[in-house]
Amino acid sequence: MAIYNSTNPAYEKYLEELSAWNEAMQTAEGEATSSESELKSATTQPEKPKKQPKYIAERVTLDVKTMYTGANALNADDIKQAHALFRAMDTHDEASKERATNIYNLESLTYEVQEIIYDEVFIKVTTQGERDELESKARQASEWIEKDGDSASVQDIQARYDELMVVLDGLNYRKTQFERREEVAEALDMHLVTTRKLVDSYRVDYTGEELEPVKGALGDLEEALSEAEAWFEKKKAEQTALALTDDPVLTTEDMEARDKQVQRLLARVLTKKVKKIQVTTTDPAAEGGNSERSSQDSRQEKGDAEDNANGGADSETRGESEGRDGNAAEYAHDEL
């Protein structure tokens, strides 16, 4: 605390300085307090987070009601009419699709006819009149498609197709038979010949008693084989007498059926085992002869054994004699 005389001329200046000093001290104390607060807040530990509440998820079915605004709902009669309309549309679409398919098939058939009438094999097995008729029907079908095809019904289109197909099938079948007949006939002939040889070998190599396991199957095979052989020879003669433009009598279907029947019966025979029966004799004379031969064989074996035993000595003696003769001959040669 400062004591200053108020009568001092410098008293006023003193008061000013004292007031300035007090203000400076207050400012310094405020700054110190602020720094201390900031330091405390900086060193203070962070607060612990508050515990979050638990949430549980539950699925709940909501009762939702749909309400249309600005739309006209259909009643039961309207729904039935809509379903009937849809069915009618489906029926119309299916009919249109079927009709388009039939038109396409008929048109394709006319193109096929135009191509086949110039085929070399087809020309061989058909007459000029048959080809002209086929070509005429195909041309009529094409003209009908262009004129009435758009408005024709499915039944009319199918009728036109069947009419043309009947003529083409008959002539085309003749062509197919001509192309395959020789190959199928050769296969059938080979199978009949080999099967006949096998059947004959059974009859020659085995007795009736030995063939008992295959008696029934072998009989069925022989019967079918004989029928097939006779049928084949007859049909070959008939087919040879026909012209190429005639319908065939020896068809590939019949030959394959006969071949299949014979092969099936042959398989039944081959699946059964046939064994030769061993025959044993009980003739006393034969038994005696066997005994005599056995004794002779024993004696022969014994004599051979003795000869083998003496053979070593004889060989050795002959070796010494030959050695002496050789030395004598050598000596005689030296003397000469």
VOSE-956919 format. One record per residue (C-alpha): residue number from 1; residue in one letter; x, y, z. Coordinates in pm, 1 decimal. Example, Ala and Ser with C-alpha at 12.3 -4.5 7.8 and 13.67 -1.06 7.14 Angstrom:
2
1/A/1230.0/-450.0/780.0
2/S/1367.0/-106.0/714.0
//
This chain:
336
1/M/0.0/0.0/0.0
2/A/144.2/329.6/-104.2
3/I/102.6/643.5/94.4
4/Y/129.9/956.9/-100.4
5/N/83.8/1314.1/22.0
6/S/-214.8/1470.5/-145.3
7/T/-54.0/1805.1/-127.4
8/N/222.0/1684.7/-347.3
9/P/202.5/1851.7/-689.3
10/A/253.9/1512.4/-852.9
11/Y/-49.0/1362.0/-677.1
12/E/-275.7/1373.6/-984.1
13/K/-20.3/1190.2/-1193.0
14/Y/13.7/937.7/-915.0
15/L/-357.0/865.6/-922.1
16/E/-352.3/812.0/-1299.0
17/E/-61.4/572.8/-1271.8
18/L/-228.1/386.4/-986.4
19/S/-550.1/351.1/-1182.2
20/A/-356.6/220.5/-1486.7
21/W/-172.0/-24.9/-1266.3
22/N/-495.0/-160.9/-1116.2
23/E/-642.0/-212.7/-1461.5
24/A/-325.7/-393.5/-1573.5
25/M/-340.8/-619.1/-1267.9
26/Q/-704.6/-705.3/-1327.0
27/T/-635.7/-787.3/-1690.6
28/A/-341.6/-1007.3/-1587.9
29/E/-553.2/-1193.0/-1331.2
30/G/-830.6/-1252.2/-1589.4
31/E/-589.3/-1395.0/-1841.0
32/A/-439.0/-1621.1/-1575.6
33/T/-783.6/-1748.3/-1477.3
34/S/-872.4/-1815.5/-1843.6
35/S/-547.5/-2006.5/-1906.6
36/E/-603.8/-2216.1/-1596.6
37/S/-957.8/-2302.3/-1712.2
38/E/-834.7/-2398.9/-2057.3
39/L/-563.8/-2615.0/-1904.8
40/K/-816.5/-2792.9/-1684.6
41/S/-1048.3/-2855.6/-1978.2
42/A/-757.6/-2990.1/-2184.9
43/T/-647.2/-3233.2/-1916.1
44/T/-997.1/-3341.5/-1824.7
45/Q/-1074.3/-3707.8/-1930.8
46/P/-1339.6/-3754.0/-2202.2
47/E/-1682.7/-3842.6/-2088.5
48/K/-1798.4/-4201.3/-2126.2
49/P/-2048.4/-4252.3/-2408.4
50/K/-2396.6/-4296.8/-2301.6
51/K/-2533.5/-4653.8/-2325.4
52/Q/-2739.3/-4696.9/-2638.5
53/P/-3078.3/-4849.6/-2597.2
54/K/-3139.1/-5198.7/-2749.1
55/Y/-3358.3/-5226.4/-3054.7
56/I/-3556.3/-5546.4/-3136.2
57/A/-3664.2/-5613.7/-3498.8
58/E/-4001.3/-5775.9/-3534.3
59/R/-4185.4/-5874.2/-3855.6
60/V/-4548.2/-5790.9/-3845.9
61/T/-4799.8/-5871.8/-4117.9
62/L/-4984.6/-5561.5/-4209.9
63/D/-5343.7/-5574.9/-4306.5
64/V/-5326.2/-5375.4/-4626.9
65/K/-5631.5/-5270.9/-4813.7
66/T/-5587.0/-5150.3/-5170.4
67/M/-5811.1/-4873.5/-5282.0
68/Y/-5816.0/-4754.9/-5643.0
69/T/-5885.0/-4393.7/-5701.8
70/G/-6002.8/-4281.4/-6039.1
71/A/-6042.9/-4642.0/-6175.5
72/N/-6352.7/-4848.7/-6253.6
73/A/-6333.6/-5188.4/-6074.9
74/L/-6465.1/-5494.2/-6267.3
75/N/-6744.4/-5697.5/-6125.7
76/A/-6775.8/-6077.0/-6154.4
77/D/-6957.9/-6065.6/-6491.7
78/D/-6700.0/-5831.1/-6638.5
79/I/-6420.1/-6064.0/-6529.2
80/K/-6589.3/-6363.8/-6695.2
81/Q/-6631.9/-6172.4/-7018.5
82/A/-6264.8/-6067.5/-7009.9
83/H/-6154.3/-6429.4/-6963.4
84/A/-6374.0/-6541.2/-7252.5
85/L/-6223.9/-6271.0/-7471.7
86/F/-5872.6/-6385.4/-7384.2
87/R/-5957.1/-6746.6/-7469.0
88/A/-6102.5/-6642.8/-7803.1
89/M/-5787.0/-6448.2/-7882.1
90/D/-5570.1/-6751.7/-7795.4
91/T/-5783.1/-6977.0/-8017.3
92/H/-5754.1/-6733.6/-8304.2
93/D/-5377.0/-6711.5/-8265.0
94/E/-5340.2/-7091.4/-8261.4
95/A/-5558.8/-7126.6/-8570.2
96/S/-5355.6/-6862.4/-8750.8
97/K/-5033.2/-7037.6/-8659.4
98/E/-5165.3/-7376.3/-8775.7
99/R/-5289.2/-7228.6/-9101.3
100/A/-4953.3/-7061.6/-9171.1
101/T/-4773.4/-7391.8/-9100.4
102/N/-4997.3/-7584.1/-9340.9
103/I/-4948.6/-7324.6/-9613.3
104/Y/-4573.1/-7350.1/-9565.3
105/N/-4581.5/-7732.9/-9584.0
106/L/-4790.0/-7730.7/-9902.5
107/E/-4564.9/-7477.6/-10067.6
108/S/-4252.9/-7674.7/-9970.0
109/L/-4407.0/-7989.1/-10116.7
110/T/-4459.3/-7820.9/-10451.2
111/Y/-4091.5/-7721.9/-10458.0
112/E/-3992.4/-8080.4/-10371.8
113/V/-4196.7/-8211.0/-10665.4
114/Q/-4034.1/-7965.3/-10904.4
115/E/-3694.2/-8096.9/-10794.6
116/I/-3761.4/-8471.8/-10787.3
117/I/-3912.3/-8501.1/-11133.8
118/Y/-3565.0/-8431.4/-11275.3
119/D/-3386.6/-8690.0/-11055.7
120/E/-3214.5/-8963.8/-11261.0
121/V/-3330.0/-9256.7/-11046.5
122/F/-3682.4/-9115.0/-11026.2
123/I/-3695.9/-9095.9/-11404.2
124/K/-3588.4/-9463.8/-11429.4
125/V/-3866.9/-9594.3/-11204.8
126/T/-4153.5/-9372.7/-11329.7
127/T/-4327.0/-9322.9/-11660.7
128/Q/-4358.6/-8994.6/-11842.1
129/G/-4733.4/-8992.4/-11778.0
130/E/-4683.2/-9034.1/-11402.4
131/R/-4434.3/-8750.1/-11390.1
132/D/-4664.6/-8526.4/-11594.2
133/E/-4954.3/-8595.2/-11359.3
134/L/-4739.3/-8520.5/-11055.1
135/E/-4607.9/-8197.4/-11203.8
136/S/-4960.4/-8086.8/-11299.5
137/K/-5091.9/-8138.0/-10945.7
138/A/-4799.5/-7946.0/-10801.0
139/R/-4859.1/-7655.7/-11038.5
140/Q/-5230.8/-7646.9/-10951.7
141/A/-5144.8/-7639.1/-10582.4
142/S/-4908.8/-7344.8/-10634.2
143/E/-5171.2/-7148.3/-10827.4
144/W/-5432.1/-7219.7/-10562.2
145/I/-5199.0/-7088.7/-10287.1
146/E/-5148.2/-6760.9/-10472.3
147/K/-5519.2/-6716.7/-10542.5
148/D/-5704.3/-6856.4/-10239.3
149/G/-5429.4/-6927.1/-9986.9
150/D/-5493.0/-6618.6/-9775.4
151/S/-5861.8/-6695.2/-9722.8
152/A/-5849.4/-7076.5/-9725.3
153/S/-5930.5/-7275.9/-9415.1
154/V/-5696.5/-7518.9/-9245.8
155/Q/-5905.6/-7812.2/-9370.8
156/D/-5886.1/-7699.5/-9734.7
157/I/-5509.8/-7654.2/-9716.2
158/Q/-5464.0/-7998.1/-9560.6
159/A/-5681.9/-8158.1/-9829.0
160/R/-5467.1/-8007.0/-10104.8
161/Y/-5153.1/-8130.5/-9930.0
162/D/-5285.5/-8486.8/-9891.9
163/E/-5394.3/-8502.1/-10254.4
164/L/-5046.2/-8416.2/-10379.1
165/M/-4869.1/-8628.5/-10120.6
166/V/-5054.0/-8948.0/-10217.2
167/V/-4921.3/-8930.3/-10573.3
168/L/-4568.9/-8837.2/-10465.3
169/D/-4544.4/-9107.2/-10195.7
170/G/-4632.7/-9386.6/-10434.9
171/L/-4368.9/-9287.6/-10688.2
172/N/-4106.4/-9196.6/-10432.1
173/Y/-4151.9/-9534.7/-10259.3
174/R/-4068.0/-9706.1/-10586.2
175/K/-3749.2/-9498.1/-10607.2
176/T/-3645.5/-9580.8/-10250.2
177/Q/-3701.7/-9952.2/-10306.4
178/F/-3491.2/-9947.9/-10620.6
179/E/-3201.9/-9780.3/-10434.6
180/R/-3201.4/-10018.0/-10133.4
181/R/-3330.6/-10350.8/-10272.9
182/E/-2996.9/-10493.7/-10386.8
183/E/-2817.6/-10416.9/-10059.1
184/V/-3090.3/-10567.5/-9841.4
185/A/-3123.7/-10873.8/-10069.9
186/E/-2750.8/-10947.3/-10045.3
187/A/-2760.9/-10927.3/-9665.4
188/L/-3062.0/-11162.4/-9647.2
189/D/-2902.9/-11411.2/-9887.8
190/M/-2578.7/-11419.6/-9686.9
191/H/-2765.8/-11476.0/-9358.6
192/L/-2977.7/-11755.3/-9506.0
193/V/-2672.2/-11936.3/-9645.5
194/T/-2469.7/-11915.9/-9323.8
195/T/-2767.9/-12021.7/-9112.8
196/R/-2833.5/-12321.2/-9338.8
197/K/-2470.5/-12433.1/-9303.6
198/L/-2494.2/-12407.6/-8927.0
199/V/-2816.1/-12610.7/-8914.2
200/D/-2666.2/-12879.7/-9138.0
201/S/-2355.3/-12897.5/-8917.2
202/Y/-2577.2/-12957.5/-8613.9
203/R/-2748.7/-13247.3/-8790.4
204/V/-2418.0/-13402.1/-8905.3
205/D/-2198.5/-13351.2/-8598.2
206/Y/-2446.9/-13444.0/-8326.1
207/T/-2680.0/-13733.4/-8261.3
208/G/-3047.5/-13700.7/-8182.7
209/E/-2977.6/-13759.0/-7814.7
210/E/-2709.4/-13490.3/-7809.5
211/L/-2944.3/-13240.8/-7979.3
212/E/-3217.0/-13293.5/-7721.3
213/P/-3146.6/-12958.4/-7541.3
214/V/-3202.5/-12764.7/-7866.5
215/K/-3456.8/-12992.6/-8029.0
216/G/-3749.2/-12747.9/-8015.8
217/A/-3550.5/-12434.2/-8100.6
218/L/-3365.4/-12607.7/-8383.0
219/G/-3692.8/-12733.3/-8531.2
220/D/-3844.5/-12384.4/-8526.6
221/L/-3532.5/-12245.4/-8690.5
222/E/-3534.7/-12507.5/-8966.8
223/E/-3903.1/-12440.4/-9041.4
224/A/-3861.6/-12062.5/-9057.6
225/L/-3540.9/-12099.3/-9258.0
226/S/-3706.1/-12321.9/-9518.9
227/E/-4000.7/-12084.3/-9551.5
228/A/-3768.2/-11783.0/-9589.4
229/E/-3556.4/-11956.7/-9852.2
230/A/-3860.3/-12057.5/-10059.0
231/W/-4019.8/-11713.2/-10024.7
232/F/-3698.0/-11537.7/-10119.6
233/E/-3644.5/-11745.3/-10435.2
234/K/-4006.2/-11693.6/-10543.9
235/K/-4003.4/-11315.7/-10488.1
236/K/-3668.1/-11273.2/-10662.1
237/A/-3807.8/-11442.9/-10971.6
238/E/-4123.2/-11227.7/-10963.2
239/Q/-3924.8/-10906.9/-10916.1
240/T/-3690.5/-10992.9/-11201.6
241/A/-3989.7/-11030.8/-11434.6
242/L/-4116.5/-10679.9/-11352.7
243/A/-4016.9/-10356.7/-11519.4
244/L/-3851.6/-10079.0/-11321.1
245/T/-4165.5/-9867.7/-11354.0
246/D/-4380.6/-10137.7/-11187.3
247/D/-4450.2/-10141.8/-10817.0
248/P/-4206.0/-10383.0/-10645.0
249/V/-4308.4/-10722.1/-10505.2
250/L/-3976.2/-10786.1/-10332.0
251/T/-3972.2/-10504.7/-10079.7
252/T/-3701.2/-10415.6/-9832.8
253/E/-3949.9/-10423.9/-9544.4
254/D/-4046.0/-10787.1/-9616.3
255/M/-3685.3/-10898.2/-9656.4
256/E/-3579.0/-10731.2/-9331.5
257/A/-3872.5/-10890.9/-9149.5
258/R/-3778.8/-11240.8/-9275.0
259/D/-3414.0/-11182.5/-9184.5
260/K/-3505.0/-11063.3/-8837.1
261/Q/-3722.3/-11370.1/-8775.6
262/V/-3446.5/-11613.7/-8877.3
263/Q/-3183.5/-11432.2/-8671.9
264/R/-3408.2/-11432.4/-8364.9
265/L/-3465.0/-11809.6/-8387.4
266/L/-3094.2/-11865.2/-8450.8
267/A/-3009.9/-11677.3/-8132.5
268/R/-3237.7/-11913.0/-7936.0
269/V/-3044.7/-12212.5/-8069.0
270/L/-2702.8/-12062.8/-7997.5
271/T/-2790.4/-11982.1/-7636.4
272/K/-2838.2/-12352.5/-7557.2
273/K/-2535.6/-12575.5/-7497.0
274/V/-2484.2/-12897.2/-7691.8
275/K/-2222.9/-13149.0/-7574.8
276/K/-2084.2/-13463.8/-7731.1
277/I/-2171.0/-13783.5/-7538.5
278/Q/-1862.8/-13997.7/-7458.5
279/V/-1911.6/-14366.0/-7559.9
280/T/-1732.8/-14639.3/-7352.8
281/T/-1690.6/-15006.2/-7472.3
282/T/-1728.7/-15314.1/-7247.0
283/D/-1620.5/-15584.3/-7496.4
284/P/-1411.2/-15855.2/-7314.2
285/A/-1203.1/-15913.9/-7625.6
286/A/-1128.6/-15545.7/-7640.9
287/E/-1037.5/-15549.2/-7272.8
288/G/-807.2/-15850.6/-7329.4
289/G/-647.8/-15681.7/-7623.6
290/N/-594.2/-15377.5/-7413.9
291/S/-434.0/-15589.8/-7143.5
292/E/-212.4/-15758.6/-7396.6
293/R/-112.2/-15426.3/-7542.4
294/S/-43.2/-15298.7/-7195.6
295/S/188.2/-15590.5/-7119.4
296/Q/360.4/-15547.6/-7452.1
297/D/402.1/-15180.9/-7383.2
298/S/550.4/-15262.4/-7043.6
299/R/793.9/-15501.8/-7196.4
300/Q/885.2/-15254.0/-7461.7
301/E/943.0/-14984.2/-7202.6
302/K/1156.7/-15222.6/-7001.9
303/G/1365.4/-15320.2/-7307.0
304/D/1411.8/-14955.4/-7392.3
305/A/1535.4/-14890.8/-7043.7
306/E/1787.0/-15172.6/-7070.1
307/D/1903.7/-15050.4/-7409.0
308/N/1952.3/-14705.4/-7265.6
309/A/2155.2/-14850.0/-6981.5
310/N/2376.7/-15054.2/-7216.3
311/G/2396.9/-14774.7/-7466.4
312/G/2641.0/-14576.6/-7256.8
313/A/2885.9/-14864.4/-7231.8
314/D/2860.9/-14951.9/-7599.9
315/S/2918.9/-14589.7/-7691.1
316/E/3223.3/-14575.2/-7473.2
317/T/3363.1/-14899.5/-7624.0
318/R/3297.0/-14774.1/-7975.5
319/G/3477.4/-14453.3/-7889.0
320/E/3789.5/-14634.8/-7776.6
321/S/3788.6/-14859.7/-8084.4
322/E/3745.2/-14562.4/-8317.3
323/G/4031.4/-14391.7/-8138.3
324/R/4259.0/-14685.0/-8193.1
325/D/4158.4/-14716.4/-8558.1
326/G/4223.6/-14348.1/-8606.3
327/N/4569.5/-14372.9/-8457.1
328/A/4646.1/-14672.6/-8676.1
329/A/4534.3/-14487.3/-8985.1
330/E/4744.3/-14189.7/-8890.5
331/Y/5045.2/-14412.5/-8835.3
332/A/4992.8/-14583.7/-9171.7
333/H/4977.4/-14244.6/-9337.0
334/D/5308.7/-14146.1/-9181.4
335/E/5469.6/-14460.8/-9306.8
336/L/5360.2/-14387.2/-9658.3
//
